[in-house]
Amino acid sequence: MITGLTAEQQEIRSAIERICDRFGDDYWLKKDKEGGFPVELHQALAADGWLGIAMPEEYGGAGLGITEAALMMQTIAESGAGMQGASAVHMNIFGLHPVVLYGTAEQKQRMLPPLIAGKEKSCFAVTEPNTGLDTTRLKTKATREGNRYRVDGQKIWISTAQVADKVLLLARTTDLDKVKKPTEGLSLFYTTLDRKYVEVREIEKMGRKAVDSNQVFIDGLPVPIEDRIGEEGMGFRYILDGMNPERILIAAEAVGLGRVALKRATQYAKDRVVFGRPIGQNQGIQHPLAKAWMSLEAANLMTFKAAALYDEGKPCGIEANAAKYLAGEAGFEACETAVLTHGGMGYSKEFHVERYMREVMLCRIAPISRELIMSNIAERQLGLPKSY
């Protein structure tokens, strides 16, 4: 578990900081106002080999762990890029993990290098309009037709689908009433997002404008059998392997975003003079900032405990969920405190903290709600009866 960075980890952090320094506050303010995928950041990270930080070396990746990946994502968010920057590369870190674990040698060679090199972008299509987090009830159907599948259905909250070339797609291949358990009969595919068969509608949302979120309508998408990952009907099991890393990365990003908000607020408290003294001299300003710092650091320890457990091949579901909850709350507390510390100017886009507060809301909502995390920990850690 990280209590201090190793020399290699510090080098990673410094290298990412140097890249992020090219994209300052004005860049992200413009993205927040106008939208548009941050291609420049994406390509800069690709050029230095960072998009494959947790991918195998034989396919162009760095072969490092989720600990280093979390450190990288935290650094991006903490630079001021926030979730606009972090979400632009998030899919590369955890998204194709099922391909790494369950794909054939041919699939790995075909699918991984273009993503790592930044030549292709991908999206992750699981969530549906009428099923939410009840993944086993999803309605999207993949019907076998000879040496391919025909996919029909809808997905929602699909990030980067406007710019994606490929999609990692979970669909039902055996009807729910024909399987022994609801987790059976779901299959996973990594295939071309062919716009002739797929309509992508962007959802206008609260923040993170540079990284699109979408509703996706799939009508007869042909998927070659070669694009199915692993065995038919085993897709639910495969995506579970990516869930804990995703929670860890989101937690790291939330801490990073909270830290940059806290840094701005602290500097403002030092500089802003009212009644002949800096407002940071007042305990009414000091105490919320101090509390936010403590909460962020505690959440950070849980985040990297979960990452260390994952990298050691040990169970980490409880810790990953706890990290995501704690970091989401701590990040929000820090961003809200930053706005309030700025007073009226906190409501101004010029000072950026209002953007941080809008973006950090995502870390509390996705990819799993706070309430489900608490229910999971109550059941799995405390041994209480299942409540849902």
C-alpha positions in Angstrom: 0.0 0.0 0.0 1.3 3.5 -0.9 2.3 5.6 2.2 4.9 7.3 0.0 5.8 7.0 -3.6 8.6 4.9 -4.8 11.2 6.5 -7.1 9.6 4.9 -10.1 6.1 6.0 -9.1 7.4 9.6 -8.6 8.9 9.5 -12.1 5.5 8.4 -13.5 3.8 11.3 -11.6 6.4 13.8 -12.8 6.1 12.6 -16.4 2.3 12.9 -16.4 2.6 16.3 -14.8 4.8 17.5 -17.6 2.3 16.4 -20.2 -0.6 18.0 -18.3 1.3 21.3 -17.9 0.8 21.8 -21.7 -3.0 22.0 -21.1 -3.7 24.8 -18.7 -6.8 26.4 -17.2 -7.7 28.2 -20.4 -7.7 25.0 -22.4 -10.1 23.3 -20.0 -12.3 26.3 -19.5 -12.8 26.4 -23.3 -13.6 22.7 -23.4 -16.1 23.2 -20.6 -17.8 26.0 -22.6 -17.6 24.5 -26.1 -17.1 20.8 -25.7 -15.1 18.7 -28.1 -13.0 15.7 -27.2 -9.5 16.6 -25.8 -7.7 15.0 -28.7 -4.5 16.9 -27.9 -4.2 15.4 -24.4 -5.2 12.0 -25.6 -2.6 12.0 -28.4 0.1 13.5 -26.1 -0.4 10.6 -23.6 -0.4 8.1 -26.5 2.8 9.5 -28.0 4.7 8.8 -24.7 3.1 5.3 -24.3 0.8 6.1 -21.3 -2.5 4.9 -22.8 -1.3 1.3 -22.2 0.0 1.8 -18.7 -1.7 -1.3 -17.4 -1.6 -3.3 -20.6 0.9 -6.1 -21.4 4.2 -5.0 -22.8 4.1 -7.4 -25.7 1.2 -5.4 -27.2 2.8 -2.0 -26.7 1.7 -1.4 -23.1 3.8 -0.6 -20.0 2.8 -3.7 -18.1 2.4 -1.8 -14.8 -0.3 -2.3 -12.2 -3.5 -0.6 -11.2 -1.5 1.3 -8.5 0.5 3.1 -11.2 -2.6 3.5 -13.3 -4.5 5.1 -10.4 -1.5 7.4 -9.8 -1.6 8.5 -13.4 -5.3 9.2 -13.4 -5.1 11.1 -10.1 -2.3 13.2 -11.5 -4.4 14.1 -14.6 -7.4 15.1 -12.6 -5.2 17.0 -10.1 -3.6 19.0 -12.9 -6.9 20.9 -13.3 -8.0 18.7 -16.2 -10.5 17.2 -13.8 -12.9 14.6 -15.2 -12.7 16.1 -18.7 -9.1 15.0 -18.9 -9.4 11.8 -16.8 -12.4 10.4 -18.6 -10.8 11.0 -22.0 -8.3 8.1 -21.2 -10.2 6.2 -18.5 -11.5 3.5 -21.0 -7.9 2.6 -22.0 -7.0 1.6 -18.5 -9.7 -0.8 -17.4 -12.0 -1.2 -20.4 -10.2 -3.9 -22.4 -9.1 -5.9 -19.3 -11.5 -8.7 -20.3 -9.6 -9.0 -23.7 -6.3 -9.2 -21.8 -7.6 -12.0 -19.6 -10.0 -13.9 -21.8 -9.2 -13.0 -25.4 -7.3 -15.2 -27.8 -3.8 -14.4 -28.9 -5.2 -13.2 -32.3 -7.7 -11.0 -30.6 -5.1 -9.4 -28.3 -2.8 -8.7 -31.2 -5.7 -7.2 -33.3 -7.5 -5.3 -30.5 -4.9 -4.0 -28.1 -2.1 -2.2 -30.0 -4.4 0.3 -31.9 -6.0 1.4 -28.6 -2.7 1.7 -26.8 -1.2 3.7 -29.7 -4.1 6.1 -29.7 -5.1 5.1 -33.3 -8.5 3.9 -32.1 -10.9 5.0 -29.4 -13.3 2.8 -27.7 -16.5 3.0 -25.6 -18.0 0.6 -23.0 -21.7 -0.3 -23.6 -23.4 -2.1 -20.7 -25.9 0.2 -19.0 -29.5 0.4 -20.5 -32.4 2.8 -20.1 -34.7 0.4 -18.2 -32.3 -1.8 -16.3 -29.8 0.6 -14.7 -27.4 -1.3 -12.4 -29.5 -4.5 -12.7 -27.2 -5.8 -15.4 -28.5 -9.3 -15.5 -31.9 -7.9 -16.8 -30.5 -6.0 -19.8 -32.5 -6.3 -23.0 -30.0 -5.9 -25.8 -30.0 -9.1 -27.7 -27.3 -10.7 -29.8 -28.7 -13.4 -32.1 -26.4 -16.0 -33.7 -26.7 -16.0 -37.5 -24.1 -18.4 -38.9 -20.6 -17.0 -38.4 -21.8 -13.7 -36.9 -24.3 -12.2 -34.5 -27.0 -9.7 -35.1 -27.3 -7.2 -32.2 -30.4 -5.1 -31.4 -31.1 -2.9 -28.4 -30.4 0.3 -26.6 -27.7 1.5 -24.3 -27.4 4.7 -22.2 -24.7 6.8 -20.6 -22.1 5.5 -23.0 -19.1 7.8 -22.8 -17.0 8.8 -25.9 -19.5 7.1 -28.3 -19.4 10.2 -30.5 -15.7 9.7 -31.2 -15.3 5.9 -30.6 -14.2 3.5 -33.4 -14.9 0.4 -31.3 -17.3 -0.7 -28.6 -17.0 -3.2 -25.8 -20.6 -4.5 -25.7 -22.5 -6.8 -23.3 -25.6 -8.4 -24.8 -27.9 -11.3 -24.0 -27.3 -14.4 -26.2 -29.7 -16.7 -24.3 -33.0 -15.5 -23.1 -33.4 -14.9 -19.3 -36.1 -17.5 -19.0 -33.9 -20.2 -20.5 -30.9 -19.9 -18.1 -30.4 -21.4 -14.7 -29.1 -18.1 -13.2 -29.6 -14.5 -14.4 -25.9 -14.1 -14.7 -25.7 -16.7 -17.4 -26.5 -16.2 -21.1 -24.8 -12.8 -21.4 -21.9 -12.5 -23.9 -19.2 -9.9 -24.4 -18.1 -8.5 -27.7 -15.4 -6.0 -28.9 -16.4 -4.8 -32.3 -16.6 -1.9 -34.7 -19.1 0.8 -33.9 -20.6 0.8 -37.3 -22.7 4.0 -37.7 -24.8 2.4 -40.4 -26.5 0.2 -37.7 -25.9 2.4 -34.6 -27.4 5.8 -33.9 -25.6 7.8 -31.2 -27.5 10.7 -29.5 -25.5 12.9 -27.1 -27.0 13.7 -23.7 -26.6 17.3 -22.5 -25.3 17.1 -19.0 -24.2 19.0 -15.9 -20.4 18.8 -16.5 -17.5 17.1 -18.2 -18.6 18.6 -21.6 -15.4 17.6 -23.4 -16.2 13.9 -22.9 -19.6 13.1 -24.4 -22.2 10.8 -22.8 -24.8 9.2 -25.1 -27.8 7.1 -25.7 -27.1 4.5 -28.3 -29.7 2.7 -30.5 -28.5 -0.5 -32.1 -30.5 -1.9 -35.1 -29.1 -5.1 -36.7 -25.4 -4.5 -36.0 -23.5 -7.4 -37.5 -20.8 -8.7 -35.2 -18.4 -11.4 -36.5 -18.0 -14.4 -34.2 -14.3 -13.5 -34.1 -15.2 -10.4 -32.1 -16.8 -12.4 -29.2 -14.6 -12.4 -26.1 -14.3 -15.8 -24.5 -17.2 -18.2 -24.3 -20.7 -17.5 -25.3 -22.9 -16.8 -22.2 -19.9 -16.0 -19.9 -19.8 -12.2 -20.5 -21.2 -11.2 -17.1 -18.3 -13.0 -15.4 -15.8 -11.3 -17.7 -16.9 -7.7 -17.0 -16.7 -8.3 -13.3 -12.9 -8.4 -13.6 -13.0 -4.8 -14.7 -15.3 -3.4 -12.0 -12.9 -3.2 -9.1 -10.2 -1.5 -11.2 -12.8 1.0 -12.4 -13.9 1.9 -8.9 -10.3 2.3 -7.8 -9.5 4.6 -10.8 -12.7 6.7 -10.2 -11.6 7.1 -6.5 -8.1 8.2 -7.5 -9.6 10.8 -9.9 -12.0 12.1 -7.2 -9.1 12.6 -4.8 -7.1 14.4 -7.5 -10.0 16.7 -8.4 -10.6 17.4 -4.7 -6.9 18.3 -4.2 -6.8 20.8 -7.0 -10.0 22.4 -5.7 -8.5 22.6 -2.2 -5.2 24.0 -3.6 -7.1 26.8 -5.3 -9.3 27.5 -2.3 -6.3 27.6 0.1 -4.4 30.1 -2.2 -7.5 32.3 -2.4 -7.9 32.2 1.4 -4.3 33.5 1.7 -4.7 36.2 -1.0 -8.2 37.5 -0.3 -8.2 40.4 2.2 -11.4 41.5 4.0 -11.6 43.8 7.0 -7.8 44.2 6.8 -6.8 40.6 7.1 -6.7 37.5 4.8 -9.8 35.5 5.1 -7.7 32.4 5.7 -6.9 33.8 9.1 -10.4 33.1 10.2 -11.2 29.7 11.7 -14.5 29.7 9.8 -12.5 29.4 6.7 -9.6 27.4 8.0 -11.5 24.5 9.6 -13.6 23.4 6.5 -10.3 23.5 4.5 -8.5 21.4 7.1 -11.4 18.9 7.3 -11.4 18.6 3.5 -7.7 17.8 3.5 -8.1 15.1 6.1 -11.0 13.5 4.3 -9.1 13.5 1.0 -6.0 11.9 2.5 -8.0 9.2 4.3 -9.8 8.4 1.1 -6.5 8.3 -0.8 -5.1 5.7 1.7 -8.2 3.4 1.1 -7.8 3.9 -2.7 -4.2 2.8 -2.8 -4.9 0.0 -0.3 -7.5 -1.4 -2.8 -5.0 -0.9 -5.7 -2.3 -2.8 -3.8 -4.6 -5.7 -3.0 -5.7 -5.9 -6.6 -2.1 -5.9 -7.9 -1.2 -8.6 -5.4 -4.0 -10.7 -6.8 -5.9 -10.6 -3.5 -9.7 -9.9 -2.9 -10.3 -6.2 -3.0 -14.0 -5.8 -3.7 -14.8 -4.3 -0.2 -11.9 -1.9 -0.4 -12.5 -0.8 -4.0 -16.1 0.0 -3.2 -15.2 1.8 0.0 -12.5 3.8 -1.8 -15.0 4.9 -4.4 -17.5 5.9 -1.8 -15.0 7.7 0.5 -13.2 9.5 -2.4 -16.5 10.6 -4.0 -17.6 12.1 -0.8 -14.3 13.7 0.1 -13.8 15.1 -3.4 -17.3 16.7 -3.3 -16.6 18.1 0.2 -13.4 19.7 -1.1 -15.0 21.1 -4.2 -18.0 22.5 -2.3 -15.7 24.0 0.3 -13.6 25.6 -2.5 -16.6 27.3 -4.0 -17.8 28.5 -0.6 -14.3 29.8 0.3 -14.3 31.9 -2.9 -17.7 33.4 -1.9 -19.4 35.0 -4.8 -16.4 34.5 -7.0 -16.8 30.8 -6.5 -19.8 31.0 -8.7 -17.8 32.5 -11.5 -16.3 30.3 -14.2 -13.1 32.5 -14.1 -12.0 30.8 -10.9 -12.7 27.2 -12.1 -13.9 25.8 -8.8 -17.6 25.8 -9.9 -16.5 23.5 -12.8 -14.7 21.2 -10.3 -17.9 20.9 -8.2 -20.0 20.1 -11.3 -17.5 17.4 -12.4 -17.0 15.8 -9.1 -20.7 14.9 -8.9 -19.9 12.2 -11.5 -17.6 10.5 -9.0 -20.5 10.2 -6.5 -23.0 8.8 -9.1 -21.0 6.5 -11.4 -20.3 3.7 -12.0 -22.3 2.7 -8.9 -24.5 4.6 -6.5 -23.5 5.4 -2.9 -26.5 3.5 -1.6 -25.5 0.3 -3.4 -22.0 0.5 -2.1 -23.3 0.8 1.5 -25.7 -2.1 0.9 -22.8 -4.2 -0.5 -20.5 -3.5 2.4 -23.3 -4.1 5.0 -24.0 -7.5 3.4 -20.5 -8.7 2.5 -18.4 -7.1 5.2 -20.8 -6.9 8.2 -22.9 -10.0 7.4 -26.2 -8.3 7.4 -29.1 -9.7 5.3 -29.3 -8.7 1.7 -31.6 -5.7 1.3 -32.3 -5.7 -2.4 
